[in-house]
């Protein structure tokens, strides 16, 4: 079931891999319709991570509800499921460098303005994140020259911002998403 009054969208689904891709496309289409194109990539990434957590961890079933709400220049994306266990954010130092899981909530925290989880009644929870509407592109400055190491090799370019973990999920200032690919 999909409902979409003005700036609100709700999608109920079973969090299976094929459905996650469909919801990502629905989120993208709604944000495009609402003229919020700059938020599409981050919202699609965040909802993918939250739905993947439902698929991998939620008990007793994989039924969930994704909700988009744009209010006061903030997009809130939330996922409600039937498992009352709140998610645990992994300590990044405890995750093996080549591990293929355990970083999802850290990514959601890094790309969102704020995020959190709360119980939803006796048998469920809601995990959510917010994104500010971006009206102006963020300028990325590139140094005029790349510092060189003693042996004449170039210093590697850092591609990700350092993010300090927040205790309550709130962040002092949003970190702009950047890509090494121009455009």
Secondary structure, 3 states (H helix, E strand, C coil): CEECCCCEEEEEEECCHHHHHHHHHHHHHHHHHCCCHHHHHHHHHHHHHHHHHHHHHCCCCCEEEEEEEEECCEEEEEEEECCCCCCCCCCHHHCCCCCCCCCHHHHHHHHCCEEEEEECCCCCEEEEEEEECCCCCCCCCCCCCCCECCCCCECCCCCCCCCCCCCCCECCCCCCCCCCCCC
